[in-house]
Amino acid sequence: MAEEITQSQKPSKPLVWNDPVYRALFFQVLVLGGVISLGYILVSNTLINLERQGIASGFGFLRGTAGFSILMTLIDYSEEDSYFWAFVVSLLNTLLVAGIGIFFATILGFFIGVCRLSSNWMLSKIAAVYIETLRNIPLLLQIFFWYFGVLRGLPSPGNSISILDSYFLNIRGLYSPSPIFEDGFDLILWAIFAAFVGIFCIFRWARKRQQETGQQFPVFFSSFGLMIGLPLIATVFAGFPLSWEYPVLKGFNFTGGFVIIPELVALSLALSLYTASFIAEIVRAGILAISRGQTEASYALGLQTWPTLRLVVIPQALRVIIPPLTNQYLNLTKNSSLAAAIAYPDLVLVFAGTVLMQTGQAVEIIAITMAVYLAISLVISAFMNWYNKKMALVES
């Protein structure tokens, strides 16, 4: 009798639909099934509509002949190349302008951010005016200003501005001598690689030495000497395997040499100056987040303003600076798509513009373009997250 009472008092197992675990699993499967069904419907309707319009789906069009020229190329390209090669060329142009923008925006942004906190009244106000002006003017208008307002006002090729009879500046760009690499130049490349390895080793050794002894090593001058000295020695041993091709005016334009087109300059300037105004405020906020006692302690130990900023304040401020700085890098990369407004041959203008118009493969081309920008953004985010973890303070 007691056993029957005990068994009757045991809590009954809840029904499946009352179990929160199974219920959550059910709704997740339901939502996933709905998303898959919706995606299937969209893809099916798209394929049906493309078939009705006589447009073949797939990525076979990438093997077709492009048949058009590209204004600026970092690698060899001709009209007989495929659409895929045109895609590669435009992607490299996008990466180039994004890289240039990130590099100069970072340097200028850090400089302006530090100047914003300067005790010099004039310097601080100039930095404040720069920030408030540049970040409140739309980026597209800044691109138009540099391209149409400044660079399009340069003279024609026949009246080019000559610099040392080797560089020529006109409305079509800056023409400069281009290097011609001869036999033996690979020795110089190996010397440059060895210099980078040496600089890395010196930096690691100097950092460890400073942590152990507190003594600083002149890393900058040593690295500079190594970067200049090794390639120079290799150049002498290889017999100067480098010559130059100079631009020459023939008819209405220059031939030979290397040209930096005005579209690249205008876009790089606008992206760098615009993004630098936001980076400057991020840097200022990061520095202000550091306790004033850190600076006072550094001064008490005899450090001057610049060593205090470089060795004490900035390393700690990076914890605050890096996360929003990552967002600015991503914004700059995506904003580079505005290049189409001034006909800079980036991914959007060449691939999502010209190639799309010629092939009509709108779905595939837009999907590829979106995937490329997504991949670039994920790579930048992954690198910055790794750097953020590396710079994080570790409590011992």
Steps between C-alpha positions, in 0.01 A plus 500: 500500500784740588672419171181585307473836681867577429462418133187711474682798654781494239470794259373393163724562199386816315348463159728566204324826404539625857873429516685832436795321337289317243278803451800724424640237263166475322474875439862518381437223248179674395675833442788333315254316278318825426824675403603212275156493338504874442848480348391215273198697382710809426767305312241304302309812399824673402608208281157484338499874425852484356399208278195690374723795407749276323782565751704193589585460866830386642857629501608385156492861378826561689684314223373738232716766336471837672555714191553828689798684640560604861644841582745379766636150555750366752554185293509432127157526339369531145161506333545137397510383861202337670238653724661315790831675439317833485350409837848432643634830366210699647532318832868594522410863429246488784753350740756763394283801577374341824856427611619852418202650681547289814873574515480879469176534698661317792814715502311828454227401745748420777687825436185714502366319806817574696502862378141534619624445857806722462562774755575730206178696450552564128588139421202369697255735327634418153449129573148568629408698188635223279298235681173691508530607136607178332273259686188711440536531122367199305776281363364508146520880495860484619583258219341740250692793650840337459423360156301776327604797711874435529639233268286578195644851508849377411645589156479285190782254418657750260531755783595256773669617818854362473692393809873437446422418134400152616159544662208657316174604662190565289128435484561134415715429805857504626744339257823376655790273399428130536766248605625231265625197692799326347688178575622491857216702648382194693804549725361840601163343578667245725688783671173685565348183643805448722471862616139446608595184687785685667273789601253256652774327699643833618157615611435182698848507658476871590159451657620206710812693600295798611268283708794333672736797549290809436753619239376613160665410173487733194274272300394765248850600391621139497202391289541794265867424451427132440223573251720737300837330546424140404322577167771756417777247556308242294457756222874563485583128498242430227641775280206742526246276320244777469426752226224753447249567224413869482166638379514678163236728346385360167210673332233588754615276784802350674627152428727287714563532869247453774183703549298566814151581375307792657209271589723302735642817658159662553347186649799432727507859625128508573492162674812574707403850611138409572578184699789670682255745659315211665821319597625821664201507734547130578864563588407800714242294690749218549764733644249670730397156631846456654536620856679831545713332764673291230630815332600664826688187608690499170596865544612423854734231363658755266326410172425780257165555325567294186652194676214511751246501220677226303598267782228551761182662371454363146562130589228519766268712285508240223261284703239772454607609150515171308130389506356826355805532275401167343161647411668792325719265295190308394316821413792624293520174306129505422501874424761434231209380285419870447789490252247437225387864535830621348563197276779345704520138371417317821291187553168683486569697182670225300341177618163609641472764227658426163503120526142493626382720212672282243396160635171569674596256780372734768432241771837329473702821469330677790533186711874478424549870573319476832695187593831673422425802719379266774821295478720811513310630802528165680875487437545853638284418803690177568835676483391787724345258752828309511693825550256611769558178695874540457492854641268415790644539848573166666476488877774294658 
